[in-house]
Amino acid sequence: MDLKEALKQLRSEEERKFDQTIDLIVNLKGMDFRKTNLSFVVNVPNKFKDKTVCAFLPEKSDLVPTVTKPEFAKFATDKKALKKIVKKYDFFIAHGSLMPSVASTFGKVLGPTGKMPTPALGVMMKEGAEEVKNMLSKIAKSAKIRVKDASIKIAVGKVSMTDDKIIENAKNVYEGIVQALPLKTDNVRKALVKLTMSKPVEVQIK
């Protein structure tokens, strides 16, 4: 069935007392996941949740919680504080000039969680409030995906959203995943959608 029909079926199920998340699941095939190291960013045009962001910048910003270079030393010697800050925020951004220090101080913890700032999403080459605003706007409409096994699961909306917005998000995310795969659609076994409390429903995404 298509996404419209799938959403209709999911919405017909028992209502819950909270705004359920709608997940897109893409099951993969034809890849060696022990050797695969795919990490990429997909576009999610319709925002449905707030993302917490922390910045590594030369100077403090009024727009986002900031860690300046003189503060790096504290995290280099305090593993508990390092793990706490990485767990606290969904995304990290950084000025390009600080990236070597960010990598050496925070890399061992940021890397495995997929939160390391990258040129694709998170690294700024200019300073100033406008640059930070642009980056925050980009993050609000993006999601990072790391392929670690044969199934990718990513949130694409909430039940409270309109079908059109959910479908737009799902199609954009699916297309972003397909374009990042070595053999494109030949690496896709099937796609499904589900609510937080429902079973998955297989869909055809075109």
C-alpha positions in Angstrom: 0.0 0.0 0.0 1.1 3.6 -0.4 1.9 6.0 2.5 -1.6 7.6 2.4 -3.3 4.2 2.9 -0.8 3.1 5.5 -1.4 6.3 7.6 -5.1 5.8 7.4 -4.7 2.2 8.7 -2.4 3.3 11.5 -4.8 6.1 12.5 -7.7 3.7 12.7 -6.0 1.8 15.6 -6.7 2.4 19.2 -6.0 6.0 20.2 -3.3 6.6 22.8 -3.1 9.3 25.5 0.0 10.8 24.0 1.1 12.1 20.6 2.7 9.0 19.0 5.7 9.2 16.9 5.6 7.9 13.3 8.7 5.9 12.3 9.9 5.0 8.9 11.8 1.7 8.8 14.0 0.8 5.8 15.2 -2.8 5.7 18.4 -3.3 3.7 20.0 -6.2 1.7 23.1 -6.9 -0.3 25.5 -5.1 2.1 28.3 -6.3 4.4 27.3 -4.5 7.6 30.6 -5.5 9.3 32.5 -3.4 6.7 29.9 -0.8 5.9 30.5 2.6 7.5 27.7 4.8 6.0 26.9 8.0 7.8 24.9 10.8 6.1 22.3 13.5 6.5 18.8 13.5 5.3 16.3 16.4 4.8 13.2 16.5 7.0 11.3 19.5 5.7 8.5 19.6 8.4 9.7 20.0 11.9 8.0 17.9 14.5 10.3 18.0 17.6 12.8 20.4 19.1 16.4 19.4 19.0 18.9 20.4 21.7 22.1 21.8 20.3 25.5 22.7 21.8 28.2 24.7 20.1 32.0 24.8 20.2 32.8 28.4 19.4 35.6 30.9 19.9 33.2 33.1 21.9 30.0 32.6 23.8 26.7 32.8 21.8 23.3 34.1 23.0 21.6 31.7 20.6 22.9 28.4 21.8 24.7 26.8 24.8 28.4 27.3 24.1 31.7 25.6 25.1 34.7 27.8 24.3 38.3 26.5 23.8 39.5 27.4 27.3 36.8 25.1 28.7 37.9 22.1 26.7 40.6 21.3 29.3 37.9 20.5 31.9 36.3 17.9 29.7 39.7 16.4 28.7 40.3 15.5 32.4 36.7 14.8 33.6 35.3 11.8 31.8 32.0 12.1 33.7 31.4 15.6 32.5 32.4 14.7 29.0 29.8 11.8 28.9 27.2 14.0 30.5 27.4 16.8 27.9 27.4 14.4 25.0 24.3 12.7 26.4 22.5 16.0 27.1 22.5 17.4 23.5 21.1 15.9 20.3 23.5 17.9 18.0 26.8 19.6 18.3 28.1 22.4 16.0 31.5 23.9 15.8 33.6 26.6 14.2 36.0 25.1 11.7 39.1 26.5 13.4 38.2 24.5 16.6 37.6 21.2 14.9 41.1 19.7 15.6 40.7 20.4 19.3 37.1 19.2 19.3 38.2 15.9 17.7 41.0 15.4 20.2 39.0 16.3 23.3 35.4 15.1 22.4 35.9 12.8 19.5 36.1 9.5 21.4 32.7 10.1 22.8 31.0 12.1 20.0 32.2 9.8 17.3 30.5 6.6 18.4 27.2 8.4 19.1 27.2 10.0 15.6 27.1 13.5 17.1 30.5 14.7 15.8 30.1 18.0 13.8 30.8 17.4 10.1 31.0 19.6 7.0 27.7 18.1 5.9 26.0 19.2 9.2 27.6 21.1 12.0 30.8 22.8 10.9 30.8 26.6 10.3 33.6 28.4 8.5 32.4 31.9 9.5 31.7 33.5 12.8 28.7 35.5 13.9 25.1 35.2 15.0 23.8 34.9 11.4 25.9 31.8 10.8 24.7 30.2 14.0 21.1 30.9 13.1 21.5 29.4 9.7 23.1 26.3 11.2 20.3 25.9 13.8 17.7 26.3 11.0 19.4 23.6 8.9 19.6 21.2 11.9 15.9 21.7 12.6 15.1 20.3 9.2 17.7 17.5 9.1 18.5 14.2 10.6 21.7 12.2 10.8 21.7 8.5 9.9 24.3 5.9 10.6 24.0 2.5 8.9 25.1 -0.1 11.5 22.9 -3.1 10.6 20.3 -4.3 8.1 17.5 -2.0 9.4 17.3 1.8 9.6 14.6 3.3 11.8 14.0 7.0 11.9 11.2 9.2 13.1 9.4 11.2 10.4 6.5 12.8 12.2 3.8 12.8 14.9 0.2 11.6 14.8 -0.9 15.2 15.4 0.6 16.3 12.0 -1.3 16.3 8.8 -0.9 13.3 6.4 0.6 15.6 3.8 3.4 16.8 6.1 4.2 13.2 7.3 4.3 11.9 3.8 6.6 14.7 2.6 9.0 13.9 5.5 8.9 10.2 4.8 9.5 10.6 1.1 12.4 13.0 1.7 14.0 10.7 4.2 13.5 7.6 2.1 15.0 9.3 -0.9 18.0 10.5 1.2 18.6 7.0 2.4 18.3 5.5 -1.1 20.8 8.0 -2.6 23.3 7.2 0.1 23.2 3.4 -0.5 25.9 1.9 -2.8 23.3 0.2 -5.1 20.4 2.6 -4.4 17.0 0.8 -4.5 18.7 -2.6 -5.1 19.9 -2.3 -1.5 16.4 -1.9 -0.2 14.5 -5.0 1.0 11.4 -3.2 2.0 10.0 -0.1 3.7 7.6 0.1 6.6 5.9 2.7 8.8 4.7 2.3 12.3 3.4 4.3 15.3 5.1 4.1 18.7 2.6 1.5 19.9 1.7 -0.2 16.6 3.0 -3.0 14.5 4.8 -2.0 11.3 2.9 -1.7 8.0 4.7 -2.3 4.7 4.6 0.5 2.2 5.6 1.4 -1.4 7.3 4.7 -1.6 7.6 6.4 -5.0 
